[in-house]
Amino acid sequence: MYDLAILGGGPAGMTAAVYAARKGINTLLLSKDLGGQVLWTMGVENYMGFQFVEGAELMEKFEEQVKQFPITSRTGEAAKKVSLQGNTFEVETESGDEYQAKCVLVATGKRPRMLGVPGEEKFRGRGVTYCSTCDGPVFTGERVAVIGGGNSALESTYDMLKIAEHVDLVSITPLTGDRILIDKIEGTPNLSQHLEYEVVEIKGEVMVEGVTIKDHNSQEQRELEVRGVFVEIGLVPNSDLVEGLVTLNRTGEIEVNCSNETKVPGLFAAGDVTTVPEKQIVISAGEGAKAALVAHRYLQRL
């Protein structure tokens, strides 16, 4: 039985763990890994105190700080389901282990959204990837496609333009990312933009050999000969573990108030998995700190 179970080891979860430990709360930190989405980010230029820091390096500093406190950390598997038994929360993991806690903080973040087209699942890990930071160097000197029109897609495109022979940027809409990112890629000689096109199929034998795209206006289809496909079309909240227990919005984010409280007393949420706007590292860390302090007040009232 723990006072507080924190589910998720990204900026929100790790910051919450430090704040909880400083309050003397008996804390469990349960997560698949430590770092979350930030591990996918090559460079961070907007986290205060660092003009530039690699995502993995920043999360290593978070982890070092967590290790300074008496926090029970269970990494390597994620929470699968949270249930309420009387006044006690029960957390079941993917392997079937169970933990009990007086209150729970869900900070499980988000996961990549899938295209849902033929060939995507077949070639996942064989040319289809969701992380240019992780897998980009594998495609050095190759022609690749980046799918999406938001900031993630633009950042991926910018990264790949430096090392790929050519980049095909495919977006179902006009580009929607920040102007500063659009300016970084526009006019680059090894870039082709296919705006208002959608991916119909990913093709190949053993590895990816190409993608079929369709013009939204003319319905004309085109073939792009690429060896890599970087899917950057957004993220899905990892909120399945509390579905039916708390209120989710239409995109699956956990609805919270300004105190990180859900409709269930003792069940809190923080970071990208919630309805709090603007998904940024600094915001997630702040929300994690706030949630831990609110959880401390809740425990004092029990």
C-alpha positions as a Markdown table, in Angstrom:
| # | Residue | x | y | z |
|---|---|---|---|---|
| 1 | Met | 0.0 | 0.0 | 0.0 |
| 2 | Tyr | 1.5 | 3.3 | -1.2 |
| 3 | Asp | 0.3 | 6.8 | -0.3 |
| 4 | Leu | 0.6 | 7.8 | -4.0 |
| 5 | Ala | 1.1 | 5.8 | -7.2 |
| 6 | Ile | 2.4 | 7.9 | -10.1 |
| 7 | Leu | 1.8 | 6.3 | -13.5 |
| 8 | Gly | 4.2 | 7.6 | -16.1 |
| 9 | Gly | 7.8 | 8.6 | -16.1 |
| 10 | Gly | 8.0 | 11.6 | -18.4 |
| 11 | Pro | 8.5 | 15.2 | -17.2 |
| 12 | Ala | 5.2 | 15.3 | -15.4 |
| 13 | Gly | 5.6 | 12.0 | -13.6 |
| 14 | Met | 9.2 | 12.5 | -12.6 |
| 15 | Thr | 8.7 | 16.0 | -11.4 |
| 16 | Ala | 5.6 | 14.9 | -9.4 |
| 17 | Ala | 7.7 | 12.1 | -7.8 |
| 18 | Val | 10.4 | 14.6 | -6.6 |
| 19 | Tyr | 7.7 | 16.9 | -5.2 |
| 20 | Ala | 5.9 | 14.0 | -3.5 |
| 21 | Ala | 9.1 | 12.7 | -2.0 |
| 22 | Arg | 10.0 | 16.1 | -0.6 |
| 23 | Lys | 6.7 | 16.1 | 1.2 |
| 24 | Gly | 7.5 | 12.7 | 2.8 |
| 25 | Ile | 4.8 | 10.8 | 0.7 |
| 26 | Asn | 5.4 | 7.1 | 0.3 |
| 27 | Thr | 5.5 | 7.1 | -3.5 |
| 28 | Leu | 5.5 | 4.5 | -6.2 |
| 29 | Leu | 6.7 | 5.6 | -9.7 |
| 30 | Leu | 5.5 | 3.1 | -12.3 |
| 31 | Ser | 6.4 | 3.5 | -15.9 |
| 32 | Lys | 7.5 | 1.7 | -19.1 |
| 33 | Asp | 10.5 | 4.0 | -19.3 |
| 34 | Leu | 11.9 | 7.2 | -17.8 |
| 35 | Gly | 11.8 | 10.2 | -20.2 |
| 36 | Gly | 8.6 | 9.6 | -22.2 |
| 37 | Gln | 8.1 | 11.6 | -25.4 |
| 38 | Val | 11.1 | 13.8 | -24.7 |
| 39 | Leu | 13.4 | 10.9 | -25.5 |
| 40 | Trp | 12.2 | 11.2 | -29.1 |
| 41 | Thr | 13.3 | 14.9 | -29.3 |
| 42 | Met | 16.8 | 15.6 | -30.6 |
| 43 | Gly | 17.1 | 19.2 | -29.4 |
| 44 | Val | 15.2 | 21.2 | -26.8 |
| 45 | Glu | 15.7 | 25.0 | -27.1 |
| 46 | Asn | 12.8 | 26.3 | -24.9 |
| 47 | Tyr | 13.3 | 24.7 | -21.5 |
| 48 | Met | 14.4 | 27.4 | -19.1 |
| 49 | Gly | 18.0 | 27.1 | -17.9 |
| 50 | Phe | 19.1 | 25.5 | -21.2 |
| 51 | Gln | 19.7 | 27.4 | -24.4 |
| 52 | Phe | 20.0 | 24.0 | -26.0 |
| 53 | Val | 19.9 | 20.5 | -24.6 |
| 54 | Glu | 19.3 | 17.1 | -26.2 |
| 55 | Gly | 16.0 | 15.5 | -25.1 |
| 56 | Ala | 17.7 | 12.4 | -23.7 |
| 57 | Glu | 20.2 | 14.5 | -21.8 |
| 58 | Leu | 17.5 | 16.6 | -20.2 |
| 59 | Met | 15.6 | 13.5 | -19.1 |
| 60 | Glu | 18.8 | 12.0 | -17.7 |
| 61 | Lys | 19.0 | 15.1 | -15.4 |
| 62 | Phe | 15.4 | 14.5 | -14.4 |
| 63 | Glu | 16.2 | 10.9 | -13.6 |
| 64 | Glu | 19.3 | 11.8 | -11.6 |
| 65 | Gln | 17.2 | 14.1 | -9.4 |
| 66 | Val | 14.5 | 11.5 | -8.9 |
| 67 | Lys | 17.2 | 9.1 | -7.7 |
| 68 | Gln | 18.2 | 11.5 | -4.9 |
| 69 | Phe | 14.9 | 10.7 | -3.0 |
| 70 | Pro | 13.5 | 7.5 | -1.5 |
| 71 | Ile | 11.1 | 6.8 | -4.3 |
| 72 | Thr | 10.1 | 3.2 | -5.2 |
| 73 | Ser | 10.6 | 3.1 | -9.0 |
| 74 | Arg | 9.3 | 0.3 | -11.1 |
| 75 | Thr | 10.3 | 0.7 | -14.7 |
| 76 | Gly | 10.0 | -1.7 | -17.7 |
| 77 | Glu | 6.3 | -2.1 | -17.8 |
| 78 | Ala | 3.3 | 0.2 | -17.9 |
| 79 | Ala | 0.1 | 0.3 | -15.9 |
| 80 | Lys | -2.7 | -1.4 | -17.7 |
| 81 | Lys | -5.8 | -0.6 | -15.6 |
| 82 | Val | -6.7 | 1.5 | -12.6 |
| 83 | Ser | -9.7 | 0.6 | -10.5 |
| 84 | Leu | -11.3 | 1.8 | -7.3 |
| 85 | Gln | -12.0 | -0.8 | -4.6 |
| 86 | Gly | -13.8 | 1.0 | -1.7 |
| 87 | Asn | -11.4 | 3.8 | -0.7 |
| 88 | Thr | -8.3 | 2.1 | -2.2 |
| 89 | Phe | -7.0 | 2.4 | -5.8 |
| 90 | Glu | -5.7 | -0.8 | -7.4 |
| 91 | Val | -3.2 | -0.5 | -10.3 |
| 92 | Glu | -2.7 | -3.6 | -12.5 |
| 93 | Thr | 0.4 | -3.7 | -14.8 |
| 94 | Glu | 0.8 | -5.3 | -18.2 |
| 95 | Ser | 2.4 | -8.4 | -16.6 |
| 96 | Gly | -0.4 | -8.8 | -14.1 |
| 97 | Asp | 1.3 | -7.3 | -11.0 |
| 98 | Glu | -0.9 | -5.3 | -8.7 |
| 99 | Tyr | -0.2 | -2.3 | -6.5 |
| 100 | Gln | -2.5 | -0.5 | -4.1 |
| 101 | Ala | -2.4 | 3.2 | -3.3 |
| 102 | Lys | -4.5 | 5.8 | -1.4 |
| 103 | Cys | -4.4 | 8.1 | -4.4 |
| 104 | Val | -3.1 | 7.9 | -8.0 |
| 105 | Leu | -1.6 | 10.4 | -10.4 |
| 106 | Val | -1.9 | 9.5 | -14.1 |
| 107 | Ala | 0.9 | 11.1 | -16.1 |
| 108 | Thr | 1.1 | 8.6 | -18.9 |
| 109 | Gly | 1.5 | 11.1 | -21.8 |
| 110 | Lys | 0.7 | 10.2 | -25.4 |
| 111 | Arg | 1.7 | 7.7 | -28.1 |
| 112 | Pro | 2.0 | 8.2 | -31.9 |
| 113 | Arg | -1.2 | 8.2 | -34.0 |
| 114 | Met | -1.2 | 5.5 | -36.7 |
| 115 | Leu | -2.1 | 6.1 | -40.4 |
| 116 | Gly | -4.3 | 3.0 | -40.6 |
| 117 | Val | -3.4 | 2.2 | -44.2 |
| 118 | Pro | -2.4 | -1.1 | -45.9 |
| 119 | Gly | 1.3 | -1.8 | -45.4 |
| 120 | Glu | 1.8 | 0.3 | -42.2 |
| 121 | Glu | 1.7 | -2.6 | -39.8 |
| 122 | Lys | 3.6 | -5.0 | -42.1 |
| 123 | Phe | 6.5 | -2.6 | -42.5 |
| 124 | Arg | 6.6 | -1.2 | -39.0 |
| 125 | Gly | 10.3 | -1.4 | -38.0 |
| 126 | Arg | 11.1 | -2.2 | -41.7 |
| 127 | Gly | 11.0 | 1.3 | -43.1 |
| 128 | Val | 7.9 | 2.7 | -41.2 |
| 129 | Thr | 8.9 | 4.6 | -38.1 |
| 130 | Tyr | 7.3 | 7.2 | -35.8 |
| 131 | Cys | 10.5 | 8.8 | -34.5 |
| 132 | Ser | 13.0 | 10.6 | -36.8 |
| 133 | Thr | 15.3 | 11.2 | -33.8 |
| 134 | Cys | 15.5 | 7.5 | -33.0 |
| 135 | Asp | 15.6 | 6.0 | -36.6 |
| 136 | Gly | 16.6 | 8.9 | -38.9 |
| 137 | Pro | 20.3 | 8.0 | -39.2 |
| 138 | Val | 19.4 | 4.6 | -40.5 |
| 139 | Phe | 18.1 | 6.4 | -43.7 |
| 140 | Thr | 21.1 | 8.5 | -44.3 |
| 141 | Gly | 21.5 | 9.0 | -48.1 |
| 142 | Glu | 18.1 | 7.5 | -48.8 |
| 143 | Arg | 14.9 | 9.1 | -50.1 |
| 144 | Val | 12.2 | 9.2 | -47.4 |
| 145 | Ala | 8.7 | 10.5 | -46.8 |
| 146 | Val | 7.5 | 12.4 | -43.8 |
| 147 | Ile | 3.7 | 12.3 | -43.2 |
| 148 | Gly | 2.0 | 15.2 | -41.5 |
| 149 | Gly | 1.8 | 19.0 | -41.6 |
| 150 | Gly | 2.2 | 20.0 | -37.9 |
| 151 | Asn | 5.2 | 20.9 | -35.8 |
| 152 | Ser | 6.2 | 17.2 | -35.3 |
| 153 | Ala | 6.3 | 16.6 | -39.1 |
| 154 | Leu | 8.1 | 19.8 | -39.8 |
| 155 | Glu | 10.8 | 19.1 | -37.2 |
| 156 | Ser | 11.2 | 15.6 | -38.6 |
| 157 | Thr | 11.5 | 17.0 | -42.1 |
| 158 | Tyr | 14.1 | 19.5 | -41.0 |
| 159 | Asp | 16.1 | 16.7 | -39.3 |
| 160 | Met | 15.9 | 14.4 | -42.3 |
| 161 | Leu | 16.8 | 17.1 | -44.9 |
| 162 | Lys | 20.3 | 17.2 | -43.4 |
| 163 | Ile | 21.0 | 13.5 | -43.9 |
| 164 | Ala | 18.5 | 12.1 | -46.5 |
| 165 | Glu | 19.0 | 12.3 | -50.3 |
| 166 | His | 15.5 | 13.7 | -50.7 |
| 167 | Val | 12.5 | 14.2 | -48.4 |
| 168 | Asp | 8.8 | 14.0 | -49.6 |
| 169 | Leu | 6.6 | 15.9 | -47.2 |
| 170 | Val | 3.0 | 14.6 | -47.5 |
| 171 | Ser | 0.2 | 16.4 | -45.6 |
| 172 | Ile | -3.5 | 15.9 | -45.8 |
| 173 | Thr | -3.9 | 19.7 | -45.1 |
| 174 | Pro | -1.9 | 22.8 | -45.8 |
| 175 | Leu | 1.0 | 23.1 | -43.3 |
| 176 | Thr | -0.2 | 23.9 | -39.8 |
| 177 | Gly | 3.0 | 24.1 | -37.9 |
| 178 | Asp | 4.8 | 27.2 | -36.5 |
| 179 | Arg | 6.0 | 29.7 | -39.1 |
| 180 | Ile | 9.6 | 29.5 | -37.8 |
| 181 | Leu | 9.6 | 25.8 | -38.7 |
| 182 | Ile | 8.0 | 26.3 | -42.1 |
| 183 | Asp | 10.7 | 28.9 | -42.9 |
| 184 | Lys | 13.4 | 26.4 | -41.9 |
| 185 | Ile | 12.4 | 23.9 | -44.6 |
| 186 | Glu | 11.1 | 26.1 | -47.4 |
| 187 | Gly | 13.3 | 26.5 | -50.4 |
| 188 | Thr | 15.4 | 23.5 | -49.5 |
| 189 | Pro | 16.5 | 21.8 | -52.8 |
| 190 | Asn | 16.1 | 18.2 | -51.6 |
| 191 | Leu | 12.5 | 18.7 | -50.5 |
| 192 | Ser | 9.2 | 18.1 | -52.3 |
| 193 | Gln | 5.9 | 19.1 | -50.7 |
| 194 | His | 2.7 | 17.2 | -51.4 |
| 195 | Leu | 0.1 | 19.3 | -49.7 |
| 196 | Glu | -3.6 | 18.1 | -49.5 |
| 197 | Tyr | -2.5 | 14.6 | -50.3 |
| 198 | Glu | -3.2 | 11.5 | -48.2 |
| 199 | Val | -1.3 | 8.3 | -48.0 |
| 200 | Val | -3.3 | 5.4 | -49.5 |
| 201 | Glu | -0.8 | 2.5 | -49.1 |
| 202 | Ile | 2.8 | 1.7 | -48.1 |
| 203 | Lys | 4.4 | -0.8 | -50.5 |
| 204 | Gly | 7.4 | -3.1 | -50.6 |
| 205 | Glu | 8.5 | -6.7 | -50.4 |
| 206 | Val | 10.7 | -7.2 | -47.3 |
| 207 | Met | 11.3 | -3.5 | -46.7 |
| 208 | Val | 9.5 | -0.3 | -47.6 |
| 209 | Glu | 10.0 | 0.5 | -51.3 |
| 210 | Gly | 7.4 | 3.2 | -51.8 |
| 211 | Val | 4.1 | 4.9 | -50.9 |
| 212 | Thr | 0.9 | 5.6 | -52.8 |
| 213 | Ile | -0.6 | 9.1 | -52.2 |
| 214 | Lys | -3.9 | 10.6 | -53.5 |
| 215 | Asp | -4.7 | 14.2 | -54.3 |
| 216 | His | -7.7 | 15.3 | -52.3 |
| 217 | Asn | -8.9 | 17.5 | -55.0 |
| 218 | Ser | -8.4 | 15.5 | -58.2 |
| 219 | Gln | -8.4 | 12.1 | -56.6 |
| 220 | Glu | -5.3 | 11.4 | -58.8 |
| 221 | Gln | -2.9 | 8.9 | -57.3 |
| 222 | Arg | 0.9 | 9.1 | -57.4 |
| 223 | Glu | 3.7 | 6.7 | -56.5 |
| 224 | Leu | 6.7 | 7.9 | -54.4 |
| 225 | Glu | 9.8 | 5.7 | -54.4 |
| 226 | Val | 11.0 | 6.0 | -50.8 |
| 227 | Arg | 12.9 | 3.7 | -48.4 |
| 228 | Gly | 11.6 | 5.3 | -45.2 |
| 229 | Val | 8.3 | 6.5 | -44.0 |
| 230 | Phe | 8.2 | 8.8 | -40.9 |
| 231 | Val | 4.6 | 9.0 | -39.6 |
| 232 | Glu | 4.2 | 12.3 | -37.8 |
| 233 | Ile | 0.4 | 12.9 | -37.7 |
| 234 | Gly | -0.1 | 13.6 | -34.0 |
| 235 | Leu | -0.4 | 11.7 | -30.7 |
| 236 | Val | -3.1 | 9.7 | -28.9 |
| 237 | Pro | -3.5 | 10.0 | -25.1 |
| 238 | Asn | -2.5 | 7.0 | -23.1 |
| 239 | Ser | -5.7 | 7.2 | -21.1 |
| 240 | Asp | -7.1 | 3.6 | -21.8 |
| 241 | Leu | -6.2 | 2.6 | -18.2 |
| 242 | Val | -8.8 | 4.9 | -16.7 |
| 243 | Glu | -11.4 | 4.7 | -19.4 |
| 244 | Gly | -14.8 | 4.4 | -17.8 |
| 245 | Leu | -13.5 | 5.6 | -14.5 |
| 246 | Val | -12.9 | 9.3 | -15.3 |
| 247 | Thr | -14.3 | 11.7 | -17.9 |
| 248 | Leu | -12.4 | 11.9 | -21.2 |
| 249 | Asn | -12.8 | 14.5 | -23.9 |
| 250 | Arg | -13.5 | 13.6 | -27.6 |
| 251 | Thr | -9.8 | 13.0 | -28.3 |
| 252 | Gly | -9.4 | 10.8 | -25.2 |
| 253 | Glu | -7.6 | 13.3 | -22.9 |
| 254 | Ile | -8.5 | 13.1 | -19.2 |
| 255 | Glu | -10.6 | 16.1 | -18.1 |
| 256 | Val | -9.0 | 17.8 | -15.1 |
| 257 | Asn | -9.7 | 21.1 | -13.3 |
| 258 | Cys | -7.0 | 23.7 | -12.5 |
| 259 | Ser | -5.9 | 21.5 | -9.5 |
| 260 | Asn | -5.3 | 18.5 | -11.6 |
| 261 | Glu | -8.4 | 16.7 | -10.1 |
| 262 | Thr | -10.6 | 14.4 | -12.0 |
| 263 | Lys | -14.2 | 13.6 | -11.1 |
| 264 | Val | -12.9 | 10.8 | -8.9 |
| 265 | Pro | -11.6 | 12.0 | -5.5 |
| 266 | Gly | -8.0 | 10.9 | -5.1 |
| 267 | Leu | -7.4 | 10.3 | -8.8 |
| 268 | Phe | -5.3 | 13.1 | -10.3 |
| 269 | Ala | -3.8 | 13.6 | -13.8 |
| 270 | Ala | -1.0 | 15.7 | -15.2 |
| 271 | Gly | 0.8 | 16.4 | -18.5 |
| 272 | Asp | 0.0 | 15.6 | -22.1 |
| 273 | Val | -2.6 | 12.9 | -21.2 |
| 274 | Thr | -4.9 | 15.7 | -19.8 |
| 275 | Thr | -7.0 | 18.5 | -21.3 |
| 276 | Val | -4.5 | 21.1 | -20.2 |
| 277 | Pro | -3.7 | 23.1 | -23.4 |
| 278 | Glu | -0.3 | 23.5 | -25.0 |
| 279 | Lys | 1.8 | 20.3 | -24.7 |
| 280 | Gln | 5.2 | 21.5 | -23.7 |
| 281 | Ile | 7.9 | 20.0 | -21.5 |
| 282 | Val | 7.9 | 22.9 | -19.1 |
| 283 | Ile | 4.1 | 22.8 | -18.8 |
| 284 | Ser | 4.1 | 19.1 | -18.1 |
| 285 | Ala | 6.8 | 19.5 | -15.4 |
| 286 | Gly | 4.8 | 22.3 | -13.8 |
| 287 | Glu | 1.6 | 20.4 | -13.9 |
| 288 | Gly | 3.3 | 17.4 | -12.3 |
| 289 | Ala | 4.6 | 19.5 | -9.5 |
| 290 | Lys | 1.2 | 21.1 | -8.9 |
| 291 | Ala | -0.5 | 17.7 | -9.0 |
| 292 | Ala | 1.8 | 16.3 | -6.3 |
| 293 | Leu | 1.2 | 19.2 | -4.0 |
| 294 | Val | -2.6 | 18.8 | -4.5 |
| 295 | Ala | -2.3 | 15.1 | -3.8 |
| 296 | His | -0.4 | 15.9 | -0.6 |
| 297 | Arg | -3.2 | 18.1 | 0.6 |
| 298 | Tyr | -5.7 | 15.3 | -0.3 |
| 299 | Leu | -3.7 | 12.8 | 1.8 |
| 300 | Gln | -3.6 | 15.2 | 4.8 |
| 301 | Arg | -7.4 | 15.3 | 4.7 |
| 302 | Leu | -7.9 | 11.5 | 4.7 |
